[in-house]
Amino acid sequence: MNRTAYCFLQIIAVSTGISSAQLSYDNLPMGSKEEPLVLRTYVPDIGIPSEVFENHSEGLSTKQYRVRERKETDEEVPPIAGIPACIAVNYGAHLSFVWDTVECRLLYAWKGGFFDMSNYWGSPEKGNRVGFGYLPELVGSVTYRATGSWEAPSDRANAQPIFVGLRRDGPKMVFLWKSGSSSFETEIKPAEQPGQLVMAVNQTKPKVETVTLLSLQKEGWEQKKGSQGDGPHYLSPIQQVEITQTAEDPASLPVGVERGKLLYTRYGCNACHTLDGAKSHGPTFSGLSGSIRDFAGTTISADANYLAESITEPNAKIVPGYLANYMPKLPLESKDIDSLVLFIQQQAQ
């Protein structure tokens, strides 16, 4: 995927002349209609009915872990009442919305602001976040809330949706996803009235024509009516075979880093495991392979066996500071597991 299509947030600590308790970030980040702000994070549950989350795993309680004492207690801790793996987009006070990468659907929209990140990022004065329940707080008034199971377009019925990626086209956000043998693009952009948006779900043809949709920035592209779905297809006057197929099926690749890289985005691993060392809901993959892990005084090397076990049995060894019962078991075959291990090992080089 084209990484320039993303807007990344960075929390920058300024050390010169500023104490460690003072940070330089803004807990009320805002974009604009011309330059929307994109944030991938936990989001608050504003009363979404449970039937909306038909493909989400159910959060389970876990034992309280005391980091300083390096031990669990008998106290049960319920899961945080937030929604993981979401992409939140803000167009200033005009419009904000949340897209769920697990369900591949719009969850809710609002106007008047974005998120107050104080609980999650911590206050600039204190430099730390709240100990539990560290969810952003919605700022503004809700204008749309998803309800019910989504009626499946095409062969989505009985096939779990799989998030492929996000492309920005000016103010429009284009979410790419698959279900069964079909590929889809959900286009969302702000409407004229505050709090309102325009959304279109287009079914796209697989392989070459799906890939041409990723390259609309090229000059000379021609829009034509497609034969599948109600949405348009975009055909290039240049040879299509020269375009890289970034939407390729991982199963078509041999065991290796490239297959692992596609699986990393296909199954949403990037929602919790960063590649640049940044902290998230799961341990970063940067420098993970070959590192030493400490589990209650027992040190373990993060070798290939450890990485494979962490993929297939997420609760076998919980890294201190992270929650159990959070990562789901994925429907992976041995070639997928080997490829993900190779991809993670590459991040240590």
C-alpha positions as a printed Julia matrix, in Angstrom:
349×3 Matrix{Float64}:
   0.0     0.0     0.0
   1.05    3.56   -0.58
   2.13    4.75    2.85
   1.85    8.39    1.76
  -1.91    7.94    1.82
  -1.82    7.86    5.61
  -1.69   10.68    8.12
   0.36    9.59   11.11
   0.24   11.14   14.56
   3.45   11.43   16.49
   3.79   12.35   20.15
   6.94   14.43   20.36
   8.66   14.9    23.71
  10.84   18.0    23.78
  13.75   17.47   26.15
  15.7    20.7    25.89
  14.57   23.16   28.54
  11.4    21.21   29.39
  10.96   18.86   32.31
  10.09   15.21   31.74
   6.56   15.85   33.02
   5.81   18.37   30.26
   4.92   17.1    26.8
   4.31   18.99   23.58
   1.3    17.19   22.13
  -2.27   18.41   21.86
  -4.94   16.23   23.47
  -7.59   17.79   21.22
  -6.2    17.03   17.74
  -8.18   18.36   14.78
  -7.96   18.08   11.02
  -9.82   20.09    8.4
 -12.01   19.48    5.35
  -8.96   19.99    3.15
  -6.5    18.03    5.34
  -8.42   15.36    7.28
  -6.77   13.81   10.31
  -6.57    9.99   10.46
  -6.04    8.19   13.75
  -5.98    4.43   14.33
  -6.82    3.66   17.92
  -9.28    2.34   20.48
 -12.52    4.29   20.24
 -15.29    4.69   22.82
 -18.4     2.53   22.52
 -21.24    5.03   22.32
 -23.98    2.44   22.73
 -23.5     0.39   19.55
 -25.79   -2.71   19.69
 -23.95   -5.99   20.15
 -25.29   -7.45   16.89
 -23.16   -4.93   14.98
 -20.01   -6.71   16.18
 -20.76  -10.14   14.71
 -17.1   -10.7    13.69
 -15.44   -9.26   16.8
 -14.09  -11.56   19.49
 -15.65  -11.13   22.92
 -13.42   -9.49   25.51
 -12.79  -11.61   28.59
 -11.74  -10.68   32.11
  -8.19  -11.42   33.2
  -6.16  -11.54   36.36
  -4.77   -8.26   37.66
  -1.04   -8.08   36.93
   1.15   -5.89   39.13
   4.1    -4.77   37.06
   6.32   -3.71   39.95
   5.77   -6.98   41.78
   5.86   -9.01   38.56
   2.99  -11.24   39.58
  -0.71  -11.79   39.07
  -3.27  -11.31   41.83
  -6.61  -13.02   42.36
  -8.44   -9.84   41.41
 -10.4   -10.12   38.14
 -10.12   -7.18   35.76
 -12.88   -6.73   33.14
 -11.95   -5.71   29.6
 -11.89   -2.01   28.8
 -15.25   -1.0    27.31
 -13.82    0.27   24.04
 -13.72   -0.85   20.42
 -10.29   -1.89   19.04
  -8.91   -1.87   15.49
 -10.8     1.22   14.34
  -9.82    4.1    12.08
 -11.13    7.51   13.12
 -11.2    10.38   10.61
 -11.72   14.05   11.45
 -12.56   16.97    9.14
 -12.46   19.61   11.86
 -15.72   20.55   13.55
 -17.57   19.75   10.3
 -17.46   15.94   10.53
 -15.81   13.0    12.27
 -16.47    9.3    11.73
 -15.22    5.88   12.85
 -14.62    2.94   10.51
 -14.36   -0.58   11.99
 -11.66   -2.64   10.23
 -13.02   -5.9    11.68
 -16.61   -5.47   10.48
 -15.54   -3.33    7.48
 -18.37   -0.89    8.03
 -19.1     2.61    9.28
 -19.71    2.59   13.06
 -20.69    6.15   13.89
 -20.32    9.79   12.86
 -20.55   13.1    14.68
 -19.98   16.87   14.4
 -18.55   19.6    16.61
 -15.14   18.11   17.37
 -13.05   14.93   17.4
 -11.6    13.1    20.42
 -10.25   14.28   23.73
  -7.18   12.03   24.08
  -6.33   12.97   27.68
  -7.25    9.55   29.09
  -5.19    7.76   26.46
  -2.17   10.01   25.92
  -1.99   11.52   29.4
  -2.09   15.15   30.36
   0.76   17.45   29.23
   1.15   18.59   32.86
   1.47   15.13   34.44
   2.89   13.23   31.47
   0.94   10.02   32.09
  -2.41    8.54   31.17
  -5.1     7.13   33.42
  -4.39    3.69   34.85
  -7.47    1.96   33.43
 -10.29    2.84   31.06
  -7.87    4.91   28.98
 -10.28    5.54   26.12
 -10.61    8.76   24.13
 -13.72   10.8    24.88
 -15.95   11.91   22.03
 -16.22   15.68   21.57
 -19.37   16.88   19.8
 -22.8    15.44   19.0
 -23.5    12.11   17.3
 -25.31   12.22   13.96
 -25.15    8.52   12.97
 -24.88    5.24   14.88
 -24.75    1.76   13.27
 -27.48   -0.71   14.22
 -28.21   -4.31   13.3
 -26.3    -6.8    11.19
 -25.18   -5.31    7.94
 -27.01   -6.7     4.9
 -24.31   -8.38    2.86
 -23.5    -7.08   -0.63
 -22.86   -9.86   -3.16
 -21.3   -12.97   -1.59
 -20.39  -11.3     1.69
 -23.04  -13.47    3.36
 -21.41  -16.14    5.52
 -17.95  -14.84    4.61
 -15.96  -12.85    7.14
 -14.9    -9.43    5.85
 -11.15   -8.83    5.64
  -9.71   -5.33    5.72
  -7.12   -4.71    2.98
  -6.14   -1.04    3.38
  -6.98    2.65    3.23
  -6.41    5.12    0.43
  -6.93    8.85    0.64
  -8.25   10.59   -2.47
  -8.34   14.3    -1.58
 -10.93   14.67    1.2
 -12.38   11.26    0.37
 -11.35    8.16    2.31
 -11.46    4.87    0.42
 -11.53    1.71    2.54
 -10.53   -1.47    0.71
 -11.82   -4.82    1.93
 -12.68   -8.32    0.78
 -15.37  -10.84    1.52
 -15.41  -14.31    0.04
 -14.15  -14.04   -3.52
 -15.24  -10.42   -3.97
 -13.39   -7.16   -3.37
 -15.05   -3.93   -2.27
 -14.26   -0.26   -1.83
 -16.24    1.9     0.58
 -15.85    5.59   -0.25
 -16.66    8.15    2.45
 -16.47   11.93    2.15
 -18.04   14.88    4.0
 -21.38   16.24    2.8
 -22.2    19.93    2.71
 -24.22   19.82    5.93
 -22.16   19.46    9.16
 -22.27   15.98   10.63
 -23.42   14.41    7.37
 -21.4    12.28    4.97
 -21.67   10.66    1.55
 -20.89    6.94    1.41
 -20.78    4.53   -1.54
 -19.92    0.82   -1.51
 -18.51   -0.36   -4.82
 -17.72   -3.94   -5.77
 -14.53   -4.18   -7.78
 -13.18   -6.83  -10.08
 -10.27   -8.9    -8.75
  -6.59   -8.73   -9.71
  -5.68   -6.2   -12.43
  -8.79   -3.99  -12.38
  -8.79   -3.88   -8.59
  -5.19   -2.73   -8.71
  -5.9     0.05  -11.18
  -8.25    1.55   -8.57
  -5.19    2.13   -6.38
  -3.57    4.42   -8.95
  -6.15    7.12   -9.67
  -3.55    9.85   -9.19
  -2.09    9.16  -12.65
  -3.02   11.58  -15.4
  -5.12   10.42  -18.3
  -7.28    7.91  -16.42
 -10.71    7.3   -17.87
 -13.81    6.44  -15.86
 -16.09    3.78  -17.32
 -19.17    1.97  -16.04
 -18.23   -1.42  -14.6
 -20.02   -4.69  -15.2
 -20.08   -5.67  -11.52
 -21.95   -3.75   -8.85
 -23.19   -0.19   -9.13
 -19.83    1.51   -8.76
 -17.51    2.65  -11.57
 -14.33    0.92  -12.61
 -11.29    2.89  -13.71
  -9.38    1.69  -16.75
  -5.94    2.95  -17.66
  -4.92    3.88  -21.21
  -1.48    2.45  -20.41
  -0.64   -1.24  -20.15
  -2.2    -2.59  -16.97
   0.44   -5.29  -16.57
   2.97   -2.61  -15.61
   1.06   -1.81  -12.4
   2.14   -3.56   -9.2
  -0.58   -5.76   -7.74
  -0.64   -4.52   -4.15
  -3.97   -6.26   -3.51
  -2.5    -9.7    -4.21
  -3.8   -12.76   -2.39
  -1.18  -14.0     0.14
  -2.0   -17.61   -0.78
  -0.62  -16.96   -4.27
   2.85  -16.21   -2.86
   5.45  -18.73   -1.65
   6.53  -18.88    1.98
   8.57  -15.75    2.67
   8.71  -12.19    3.91
   6.42  -10.79    1.18
   3.67  -13.25    2.06
   4.1   -12.39    5.73
   3.89   -8.67    4.95
   0.55   -9.12    3.18
  -0.78  -11.22    6.06
   0.34   -8.52    8.52
  -2.09   -6.06    6.93
  -4.71   -8.6     5.78
  -5.45   -9.8     9.31
  -5.12   -6.37   10.94
  -1.91   -7.16   12.86
  -0.85   -3.57   12.16
  -3.68   -2.36   14.41
  -1.8    -3.53   17.51
   1.81   -4.34   16.49
   3.84   -1.45   15.1
   6.99   -1.75   12.99
   8.75    1.39   14.22
   8.99    0.72   17.96
   5.96    2.84   18.84
   3.83    1.55   21.72
   0.39    0.16   20.91
  -2.07   -2.45   22.18
   0.44   -5.25   21.52
   4.26   -5.48   21.55
   6.02   -3.82   18.63
   7.62   -6.06   16.01
  10.62   -3.74   15.81
  13.56   -5.55   17.4
  11.3    -8.32   18.71
  13.04  -11.29   17.09
  16.01  -12.45   19.15
  15.17  -10.2    22.1
  14.98  -11.53   25.65
  11.56  -11.73   27.31
  11.14  -11.9    31.07
   8.11  -13.81   32.37
   7.98  -13.68   36.18
  11.74  -14.18   36.48
  12.01  -16.72   33.63
  13.87  -15.36   30.63
  12.99  -16.6    27.15
  14.56  -15.76   23.82
  12.13  -14.57   21.16
  13.3   -17.15   18.63
  11.32  -18.67   15.76
   9.54  -21.14   18.06
   8.5   -18.37   20.44
   7.19  -16.23   17.57
   5.22  -19.12   16.09
   3.71  -19.95   19.48
   2.73  -16.31   20.01
   0.89  -16.38   16.66
  -0.92  -19.7    17.12
  -1.47  -19.55   20.91
  -1.7   -15.83   21.81
  -2.38  -16.51   25.51
   0.47  -18.98   26.03
   2.86  -16.25   27.23
   1.55  -12.77   27.95
   4.21  -10.07   27.87
   4.09   -8.04   31.12
   2.12   -4.86   30.66
  -0.25   -6.3    28.05
  -3.67   -7.94   28.4
  -4.53  -11.61   27.98
  -7.51  -12.68   25.87
  -7.03   -9.73   23.55
  -5.46  -11.23   20.43
  -7.75  -13.73   18.67
  -6.63  -17.02   17.16
  -6.36  -16.59   13.41
  -7.26  -19.16   10.71
  -3.68  -19.59    9.51
  -2.06  -22.53    7.78
   1.55  -23.53    8.4
   2.8   -21.56    5.37
   1.15  -18.42    6.77
   2.72  -18.92   10.21
   6.19  -19.48    8.73
   5.81  -16.37    6.55
   4.72  -14.19    9.48
   7.69  -15.42   11.52
  10.05  -14.5     8.66
   8.4   -11.07    8.36
   8.79  -10.41   12.12
  12.41  -11.6    12.03
  13.09   -9.08    9.26
  11.98   -6.25   11.56
  14.96   -7.0    13.85
  17.5    -6.37   11.07
